[in-house]
Amino acid sequence: MLGRRKKIDRALRERGVPPEVTHVERDDRKTTAGPYDILDAPGGDEPTLDFGALIVPVDPRFEVRLEIATDGSVGGVSLMRDGSILQLGVFAAPRSGGAWDDIRSDISSEIERNGGRREQIDGEFGPELRAAIVNDGGTQDARFIGVDGPRWFLRALIAGPAAIDDDVAADFLELFRRVVVNRGTEPKPVREPLTLQLPAALASQVEEAASERDDGTVEA
């Protein structure tokens, strides 16, 4: 069929008739119901905290917990409520996607190697892992969720009651769905964390809290 198309185009050119041009619109972004890429995020007046690569919706029912490195950079963002926690991590990924398949396999192998248990299920965001992780002689329930975006990968770790109770997890998953990723244009190796920054709205709170804590984490 391809060879026939070439012959038709050549015959048209020879008669001075321009061949029909088929325009292919390429767009690596996928329309989703969230989490969103910055270019696909719905508009609105919802309050958010802008951490640079991560834009997280503000929900008064959740506490924001930050991992602050010694140099003052933000190493991680977590959301806590009633003994459960949602940890967010965002990383550079290949344009072709598929990072979650490889990372999920690595997580699964690590859990098994340390004596834990894991099960893959089909969740709201695709394949996810439900696990019991060996931790300090005991086990901790955990749930790993991943979303592949355009040159980024977003990972969520849920621990606590929300890891095993779908009713408890519902609000955490809804919050996760509203997260926006701003990949930026900076070249980064695959799996390298994307740069997070401290929102101006939290800077004064973090400085005050950091002076009172020495464990590398700050609650806001």
C-alpha positions as CSV (number, residue, x, y, z in Angstrom):
1,M,0.0,0.0,0.0
2,L,2.9,2.3,0.8
3,G,4.5,1.7,-2.6
4,R,1.2,2.4,-4.4
5,R,0.8,5.7,-2.5
6,K,4.3,6.8,-3.7
7,K,3.4,6.0,-7.3
8,I,0.2,8.0,-7.0
9,D,2.1,11.0,-5.5
10,R,4.7,10.8,-8.3
11,A,2.1,10.7,-11.0
12,L,0.3,13.7,-9.6
13,R,3.5,15.7,-9.4
14,E,4.3,14.8,-13.0
15,R,0.9,16.3,-14.0
16,G,1.6,19.4,-12.0
17,V,-1.0,18.6,-9.4
18,P,0.2,18.9,-5.8
19,P,-0.4,15.6,-3.9
20,E,-2.7,15.7,-1.0
21,V,-0.9,16.4,2.2
22,T,-1.8,14.4,5.3
23,H,-1.1,16.4,8.4
24,V,-0.3,14.4,11.5
25,E,-0.7,16.3,14.7
26,R,1.8,14.8,17.2
27,D,1.2,15.5,20.8
28,D,3.1,13.5,23.5
29,R,0.7,14.7,26.2
30,K,-2.2,12.4,27.1
31,T,-5.5,13.8,28.3
32,T,-6.1,12.4,31.8
33,A,-8.5,12.9,34.7
34,G,-5.4,13.6,36.8
35,P,-2.7,13.8,38.1
36,Y,-2.0,16.4,35.4
37,D,0.8,17.8,33.4
38,I,1.1,21.6,33.7
39,L,-0.1,22.0,30.1
40,D,-3.2,19.9,30.7
41,A,-4.2,21.1,34.1
42,P,-7.7,22.4,34.4
43,G,-8.1,26.0,35.3
44,G,-9.8,27.2,38.4
45,D,-9.4,29.1,41.6
46,E,-8.4,26.2,43.8
47,P,-5.7,27.2,46.3
48,T,-2.4,25.3,45.8
49,L,1.1,25.1,47.1
50,D,3.7,25.5,44.3
51,F,6.7,23.4,45.0
52,G,8.2,23.9,41.5
53,A,8.0,20.5,39.9
54,L,4.9,19.7,42.1
55,I,1.8,21.8,42.5
56,V,-0.3,20.4,45.3
57,P,-3.9,21.4,46.1
58,V,-4.5,22.9,49.6
59,D,-6.9,20.8,51.7
60,P,-7.4,21.9,55.3
61,R,-8.1,18.3,56.3
62,F,-4.5,17.4,55.5
63,E,-1.2,18.4,57.1
64,V,1.7,19.1,54.7
65,R,5.0,17.5,55.8
66,L,8.3,18.5,54.1
67,E,11.7,16.8,54.0
68,I,14.2,19.6,54.1
69,A,17.9,18.9,53.3
70,T,20.7,20.6,55.2
71,D,21.2,23.0,52.3
72,G,17.6,24.1,52.6
73,S,16.3,22.4,49.5
74,V,13.0,20.4,49.5
75,G,13.6,16.7,49.3
76,G,10.0,15.5,49.5
77,V,6.4,16.4,50.1
78,S,3.9,14.4,52.1
79,L,0.3,14.8,53.1
80,M,-0.9,13.4,56.4
81,R,-4.3,12.8,58.0
82,D,-5.5,10.6,60.9
83,G,-2.5,8.4,61.0
84,S,-2.1,7.9,57.2
85,I,0.4,9.5,55.0
86,L,0.7,10.1,51.2
87,Q,4.3,10.6,50.1
88,L,4.9,12.2,46.7
89,G,7.9,11.8,44.5
90,V,8.4,13.1,41.0
91,F,11.2,12.1,38.6
92,A,12.5,12.6,35.1
93,A,11.3,9.8,32.7
94,P,11.9,8.9,29.1
95,R,9.7,10.5,26.4
96,S,8.5,7.0,25.4
97,G,6.9,6.5,28.9
98,G,6.8,3.2,30.6
99,A,8.8,4.2,33.7
100,W,6.3,2.9,36.1
101,D,6.6,-0.6,34.7
102,D,10.3,-0.7,35.4
103,I,10.1,1.1,38.8
104,R,7.2,-1.1,39.9
105,S,9.3,-4.2,39.1
106,D,12.2,-2.8,41.1
107,I,10.0,-2.0,44.1
108,S,8.5,-5.4,44.0
109,S,11.9,-7.1,43.9
110,E,13.1,-5.0,46.8
111,I,10.1,-5.8,49.0
112,E,10.5,-9.5,48.3
113,R,14.2,-9.5,48.9
114,N,13.6,-7.9,52.3
115,G,11.1,-10.6,53.3
116,G,8.0,-8.6,52.7
117,R,4.9,-9.4,50.7
118,R,3.4,-7.6,47.7
119,E,0.5,-8.0,45.3
120,Q,-0.2,-6.2,42.1
121,I,-3.7,-5.0,41.5
122,D,-5.5,-2.8,39.0
123,G,-6.3,0.4,40.7
124,E,-7.8,3.8,39.8
125,F,-4.5,4.9,38.2
126,G,-3.6,1.6,36.6
127,P,-1.3,-1.2,38.0
128,E,-0.3,-0.6,41.7
129,L,1.3,-2.5,44.4
130,R,-0.2,-3.4,47.8
131,A,2.5,-4.5,50.2
132,A,3.5,-5.5,53.7
133,I,7.0,-4.1,54.1
134,V,9.4,-5.4,56.8
135,N,10.3,-2.5,59.0
136,D,12.4,-2.6,62.2
137,G,11.4,-6.2,62.9
138,G,7.7,-5.7,62.1
139,T,5.7,-5.0,59.0
140,Q,4.1,-1.9,57.6
141,D,1.2,-1.8,55.2
142,A,2.0,0.2,52.1
143,R,0.4,1.1,48.7
144,F,2.5,2.2,45.7
145,I,0.9,4.1,42.9
146,G,2.6,5.4,39.7
147,V,1.6,7.7,36.9
148,D,3.6,8.2,33.7
149,G,3.4,11.7,32.2
150,P,5.3,13.4,29.4
151,R,8.9,13.0,30.4
152,W,8.0,12.7,34.0
153,F,6.9,10.0,36.4
154,L,4.9,10.6,39.6
155,R,5.0,8.1,42.4
156,A,2.8,8.0,45.5
157,L,3.4,5.9,48.6
158,I,0.5,5.5,51.0
159,A,1.1,4.2,54.4
160,G,-1.1,3.7,57.5
161,P,-4.8,2.8,57.5
162,A,-5.3,4.3,54.0
163,A,-3.0,1.6,52.6
164,I,-5.5,-1.2,53.3
165,D,-8.8,0.6,53.7
166,D,-10.3,1.8,50.4
167,D,-12.8,4.1,52.2
168,V,-10.0,5.8,54.1
169,A,-7.9,6.0,51.0
170,A,-10.6,7.7,48.9
171,D,-9.7,11.2,50.1
172,F,-6.0,10.6,49.6
173,L,-6.6,9.4,46.1
174,E,-8.8,12.3,45.2
175,L,-6.0,14.7,46.5
176,F,-3.4,12.8,44.4
177,R,-5.6,13.1,41.4
178,R,-5.5,16.9,41.6
179,V,-1.7,17.1,41.8
180,V,0.0,18.9,38.9
181,V,3.5,18.2,37.6
182,N,5.6,21.0,36.1
183,R,8.4,19.1,34.4
184,G,10.2,22.1,33.0
185,T,12.7,22.0,30.1
186,E,15.9,21.2,32.0
187,P,17.6,18.0,30.7
188,K,17.7,15.4,33.5
189,P,18.8,11.7,33.5
190,V,15.9,9.2,33.7
191,R,14.8,8.6,37.3
192,E,16.5,11.7,38.7
193,P,14.2,13.6,41.0
194,L,12.8,16.8,39.6
195,T,13.7,20.0,41.5
196,L,11.4,21.0,44.3
197,Q,11.4,24.4,45.9
198,L,9.8,25.9,49.0
199,P,6.6,28.0,48.3
200,A,6.9,31.5,49.5
201,A,3.8,31.0,51.6
202,L,5.6,28.4,53.7
203,A,9.1,29.9,53.8
204,S,8.6,31.7,57.1
205,Q,6.9,28.8,58.8
206,V,9.6,26.4,57.7
207,E,12.4,28.6,58.9
208,E,10.8,28.9,62.3
209,A,10.0,25.2,62.6
210,A,13.5,24.2,61.3
211,S,15.1,26.1,64.2
212,E,13.1,23.9,66.6
213,R,13.6,20.6,64.9
214,D,16.8,18.6,64.0
215,D,15.4,15.5,62.3
216,G,15.3,16.9,58.8
217,T,11.5,17.2,58.5
218,V,9.2,20.1,58.9
219,E,5.4,20.2,59.3
220,A,3.4,23.0,57.8
